[in-house]
Structures are given as structure tokens and as C-alpha cells.
Amino acid sequence: MKKLALHWKIIIGMVLGIIFGFIMNTVDGGKGFVTDWIAPFGTIFINLLKLIAVPLILASLIKGISDLKDISKIKSMGLRTIGIYIATTLVAIVIGLSIVNIVKPGNGMPQETIEKIKLKYENDAGVTDKLMKASAQKEAGPLQALVDIFPSNIFKSFAEASMLQVIFFAIFVGICLLLIGDKKAKPLVKFFDSLNEVVMKMVDLIMLFAPYAVFALLANVIIAFDDVEILIKLLYYAFCVVGGLILMIGFYLLLVSVYTKKSPMWFLKQISPAQLLAFSTSSSAATLPVTMERVEEHLGVDKEVSGFVLPVGATVNMDGTSLYQGIAAVFIMQVIWPEGLTFTNQLVIVLTALLASIGSAAVPSAGMVMLVIVLESIGFPAELLPIGLALIFAVDRPLDMCRTVVNVTGDATVSMIVAKSLDKLHDPKPKEWDDNYDAVK
């Protein structure tokens, strides 16, 4: 009997989790039951993925750079990666702005709906938290993002999962291994090669739990929706965001088909477990170990490419978030600040959203924090900011789930393009969790 593919197991878990969540919403004490007895299993799963993210980045990147044997190749791969990420982000922002200007989802929203949303969410702790985080980030100096790349204590960077600092350290170690020569570098290279294999096996084992974890995660998301009427009123805006995200995935599939000569359907099938986890967790960082496993073993990208491109992408490539920021900013202006809808302001949105995507953290709802910075860059009235965020807060989590799928898909696409350009794309060699089980049981 043929074993059910992992992505189908995850989809079944998602569907059952959504149904279970809706049922629990109608049962007395149902929300408390999900929060106390179901949601913790989703949290455990995310914690396990975060647990292995740093050692995986460290091992794969150091091993990959040491295998290059040529420092100039690092520069070539880095420039290609950053260049392609910037280009895809610009495409995402343009798609978002085009859709929101054509559809105009904010025009004609009833005033009573605006007032109801304002009363419900304007002083919400979540909205206040996003405003405070955006204010703190804005107050940082112009070169703070550059300063933050260089750690003063690498163990602190490991503990806090500061991805750019970990990436810098790994690249630094990898370059130094090249400079000391093969003989002296060999013991450390073998250690990181073995560590990489161990962590990838951990990914295989953790993924056995994925269908049950996404059940818990989705059930917990569903019970958080307590005002269906507001959600329905915001569907027009939500459909614009989702439509733009679908177009962006179509753009990725076109790139895969034209440049790498691979079937778009084959690509989606291989990367789908990472996409489904991205949807369930709303976090590119938490999904990173699975993305790396799928890209290396199922798409055929060499470790030296995936080990660099994917961690960098999880930190600086936020195509889905950038697309969302363009749509959300214009939607908010259409509703409460139509006089700000000028061509100049939209050009500023393009530039600011691009820069914000590079600085956006790979964590749930970071896009809303960056949205505040985008709005402030065009002179959006400060007193209207809480109302603006309140307008979209009710549907932010499901849209965050959707845009994280695009972020992860974009990372996988760029890794394939970079690998193809460097002749580092080969036939996939997938591994199973029990490949060596018979020898040790």
C-alpha cells in the first residue's frame, strides 16, 4: 500500500484543525479547551523548529563556504542573491499597488463599519504593541541595521536567534577556514558536515509530528476570530491581498519554468510541506529548517547555495510582506486619508516598503510593524495611525499566514535560480527519517 505523501497529511491536519476550531467556537468552554489542551502542541512544534534553526544555518553555511574553495565565489553568490531578492521584492510591491489602485477596496466602506472597527481595535493591546515597536525601530540611527549585523557576543546571538548575526559569523568562519588551508581546516569542516547531517535528520523526525501540529495551530487561529461581521466587511480588502499573493506565486513559477527548466507543478509539490508549515506558523524563521531540507533534498540545490541563500532570504526577502504593505497602506488611505493618495506618495511607498522588507524580522505580524513605518514615511497623520491599524487588524493573522507562504516560496525560487546560475542544481536525492533505522534498531 502506497504511503500517503507528507503534504497530504499536513493538508488533512489543517482542514481538520479548521473544522475543529469552528466547532469549539460554538461550544461552551471550547475556546478554553483549545487554548489549554490543543494549542501547546503547536507551540512545542514551533519551538522544536526554532531549536534547530541556528545550528542548521551555522553548519550548512560554514560547510558550504569551505567547499567553495574560492573566496571570489562567495562574492559572486552574494551579489546574485541580494540582486535577485531586491528585484522580486520590487515586482511584489508593484503588483500590490497595481491591484489596490485598480480594485479600490477602501472606497465606499460604510462609516458605521469604520466606527465599529475603531471602537473594537483602536486601543487593542496588539495595535498598541505594533505602534510601540515601530516607534522604537524608527528612532534607531540610519546605520543601525548595518551595526546590528555584527555581533559582540556570538553566544547571545545564538540564544536570541539573531539570523543576520549568525549568518555573518558563519560566513566569517567559513572564509577563515579557506584561508588556513585544507589540512588545518579539515577537522572543523568534518565536524560541521556531520552536524549538518544530524540536524537535517532532526528535521525529518520533527516533520513526523507536523500533521498533528498544524491541526493544533489552525484550531488555535480559528478560535481567535470572535467578530465574523467585521471579517466579512474586510473580505474585499483581504481578497485583494490574497489575489496579489497568488499572482506573485505565479511569477515565481514562471521564473522556475523559464530559467531552471523545471515543471512548476513539480516545484510546488516538492516545496509544499514548507509552504503549508509557513501558512500554519506565520514565521519564515520557524519554517527555515524545513525549507532548507526541501530545497536541498527535494529540489536538488547544493548545500553551499541553500545554506547561504535561504537564511539570508528568511531575514531580508519579504516579498509577501512587501506586497501586503503596498495594498494595506493604500487601502487605509482610501478609507480615512484619501487626500494622501498622490503618485509621489505611492513612489515613496515603493521605496520604503523595499527598505522595510530588508529590515523586517522573520516573525509573525512583523509586517504590521513595518507598515507603520511605511505610512509615516508619506506623512500619514500620527493621530490616525491607531485607526489605520485597527482597520486591518482583524484580518491580519490570516493574511500574515498567506504572505509567509509567499516569502518562503520566494526564498526557494531564488535558491534554485542562484544554484542554476552557478551550476549547483542537480537531481534531487531525498532522504527518509528511517534510512539507517534497520542498522540501529
HUQUI-V638711 format. One record per residue. N is the residue number from 0. RES is the residue in three letters. PSI is psi in whole degrees, -180 to 180 (NA if undefined). Layout:
# HUQUI-V638711
n=[N N]
res=[RES RES]
psi=[PSI PSI]
This chain:
# HUQUI-V638711
n=[0 1 2 3 4 5 6 7 8 9 10 11 12 13 14 15 16 17 18 19 20 21 22 23 24 25 26 27 28 29 30 31 32 33 34 35 36 37 38 39 40 41 42 43 44 45 46 47 48 49 50 51 52 53 54 55 56 57 58 59 60 61 62 63 64 65 66 67 68 69 70 71 72 73 74 75 76 77 78 79 80 81 82 83 84 85 86 87 88 89 90 91 92 93 94 95 96 97 98 99 100 101 102 103 104 105 106 107 108 109 110 111 112 113 114 115 116 117 118 119 120 121 122 123 124 125 126 127 128 129 130 131 132 133 134 135 136 137 138 139 140 141 142 143 144 145 146 147 148 149 150 151 152 153 154 155 156 157 158 159 160 161 162 163 164 165 166 167 168 169 170 171 172 173 174 175 176 177 178 179 180 181 182 183 184 185 186 187 188 189 190 191 192 193 194 195 196 197 198 199 200 201 202 203 204 205 206 207 208 209 210 211 212 213 214 215 216 217 218 219 220 221 222 223 224 225 226 227 228 229 230 231 232 233 234 235 236 237 238 239 240 241 242 243 244 245 246 247 248 249 250 251 252 253 254 255 256 257 258 259 260 261 262 263 264 265 266 267 268 269 270 271 272 273 274 275 276 277 278 279 280 281 282 283 284 285 286 287 288 289 290 291 292 293 294 295 296 297 298 299 300 301 302 303 304 305 306 307 308 309 310 311 312 313 314 315 316 317 318 319 320 321 322 323 324 325 326 327 328 329 330 331 332 333 334 335 336 337 338 339 340 341 342 343 344 345 346 347 348 349 350 351 352 353 354 355 356 357 358 359 360 361 362 363 364 365 366 367 368 369 370 371 372 373 374 375 376 377 378 379 380 381 382 383 384 385 386 387 388 389 390 391 392 393 394 395 396 397 398 399 400 401 402 403 404 405 406 407 408 409 410 411 412 413 414 415 416 417 418 419 420 421 422 423 424 425 426 427 428 429 430 431 432 433 434 435 436 437 438 439 440]
res=[MET LYS LYS LEU ALA LEU HIS TRP LYS ILE ILE ILE GLY MET VAL LEU GLY ILE ILE PHE GLY PHE ILE MET ASN THR VAL ASP GLY GLY LYS GLY PHE VAL THR ASP TRP ILE ALA PRO PHE GLY THR ILE PHE ILE ASN LEU LEU LYS LEU ILE ALA VAL PRO LEU ILE LEU ALA SER LEU ILE LYS GLY ILE SER ASP LEU LYS ASP ILE SER LYS ILE LYS SER MET GLY LEU ARG THR ILE GLY ILE TYR ILE ALA THR THR LEU VAL ALA ILE VAL ILE GLY LEU SER ILE VAL ASN ILE VAL LYS PRO GLY ASN GLY MET PRO GLN GLU THR ILE GLU LYS ILE LYS LEU LYS TYR GLU ASN ASP ALA GLY VAL THR ASP LYS LEU MET LYS ALA SER ALA GLN LYS GLU ALA GLY PRO LEU GLN ALA LEU VAL ASP ILE PHE PRO SER ASN ILE PHE LYS SER PHE ALA GLU ALA SER MET LEU GLN VAL ILE PHE PHE ALA ILE PHE VAL GLY ILE CYS LEU LEU LEU ILE GLY ASP LYS LYS ALA LYS PRO LEU VAL LYS PHE PHE ASP SER LEU ASN GLU VAL VAL MET LYS MET VAL ASP LEU ILE MET LEU PHE ALA PRO TYR ALA VAL PHE ALA LEU LEU ALA ASN VAL ILE ILE ALA PHE ASP ASP VAL GLU ILE LEU ILE LYS LEU LEU TYR TYR ALA PHE CYS VAL VAL GLY GLY LEU ILE LEU MET ILE GLY PHE TYR LEU LEU LEU VAL SER VAL TYR THR LYS LYS SER PRO MET TRP PHE LEU LYS GLN ILE SER PRO ALA GLN LEU LEU ALA PHE SER THR SER SER SER ALA ALA THR LEU PRO VAL THR MET GLU ARG VAL GLU GLU HIS LEU GLY VAL ASP LYS GLU VAL SER GLY PHE VAL LEU PRO VAL GLY ALA THR VAL ASN MET ASP GLY THR SER LEU TYR GLN GLY ILE ALA ALA VAL PHE ILE MET GLN VAL ILE TRP PRO GLU GLY LEU THR PHE THR ASN GLN LEU VAL ILE VAL LEU THR ALA LEU LEU ALA SER ILE GLY SER ALA ALA VAL PRO SER ALA GLY MET VAL MET LEU VAL ILE VAL LEU GLU SER ILE GLY PHE PRO ALA GLU LEU LEU PRO ILE GLY LEU ALA LEU ILE PHE ALA VAL ASP ARG PRO LEU ASP MET CYS ARG THR VAL VAL ASN VAL THR GLY ASP ALA THR VAL SER MET ILE VAL ALA LYS SER LEU ASP LYS LEU HIS ASP PRO LYS PRO LYS GLU TRP ASP ASP ASN TYR ASP ALA VAL LYS]
psi=[129 133 139 130 151 -42 -31 -37 -42 -41 -43 -43 -40 -48 -47 -37 -41 -46 -46 -41 -45 -40 -45 -26 -24 -4 136 125 3 -42 -43 -38 -45 -44 -41 -35 -15 -50 -37 -29 -34 -40 -41 -44 -47 -41 -39 -40 -41 -33 -41 -3 -49 -51 -31 -46 -47 -50 -48 -38 -44 -44 -43 -44 -40 -28 -19 -33 6 115 -32 -27 -31 -45 -44 -46 -40 -46 -42 -44 -53 -41 -45 -40 -43 -42 -45 -34 -42 -41 -43 -44 -42 -42 -46 -49 -36 -46 -48 -29 -28 -47 -35 62 -21 -15 132 10 128 139 -34 -32 -42 -44 -39 -43 -42 -47 -36 -38 -13 -39 17 143 -35 -44 -45 -40 -43 -40 -40 -42 -41 -40 -42 -40 -37 -34 -15 154 164 -26 13 -37 -37 -44 -39 -16 -29 112 150 -22 104 -29 -33 -39 -41 -46 -37 2 46 94 -45 -36 -39 -42 -46 -47 -43 -43 -42 -47 -43 -43 -42 -35 -38 -38 -23 -5 156 -42 -47 -29 -22 -46 -44 -37 -42 -36 -48 -31 -43 -42 -41 -43 -40 -45 -38 -34 -35 -40 -46 -43 -43 -36 -17 -26 -8 -46 -38 -35 -42 -30 -48 -43 -45 -38 -40 -35 -43 -40 -12 -18 112 7 87 -33 -44 -39 -41 -41 -28 6 -37 -46 -43 -40 -35 -45 -48 -41 -43 -40 -38 -42 -38 -40 -38 -38 -42 -44 -36 -43 -43 -44 -46 -45 -44 -10 28 153 130 -39 -39 -43 -48 -39 -42 -35 -7 -38 -39 -39 -44 -37 -38 -41 -41 -36 -21 27 118 -36 -44 -32 -14 -47 -39 -41 -44 -41 -43 -40 -42 -51 -26 -20 -15 25 133 149 -36 -24 -52 -35 -23 -50 -43 -46 -40 -43 -39 -20 -42 -16 103 62 -45 -40 -41 -42 -45 -42 -40 -47 -46 -43 -46 -38 -47 -41 -38 -33 -48 -4 58 -26 -16 -2 70 161 -39 -45 -35 -31 -39 -38 -42 -50 -46 -40 -36 -48 -39 -35 -32 -35 -1 133 149 55 161 136 15 -27 -34 -34 -44 -29 -38 -43 -40 -45 -41 -28 -21 13 25 131 128 -34 -17 -9 -46 -37 -42 -46 -38 -35 -36 -2 -37 -32 11 -42 -50 -36 -34 -40 -42 -43 -25 -34 -43 -41 -47 -40 -39 -42 -46 -40 -48 -37 -39 -41 -46 -42 -42 -42 -25 8 41 22 119 -179 135 147 77 146 152 158 -26 23 -36 14 -40 -29 -18 -7 NA]
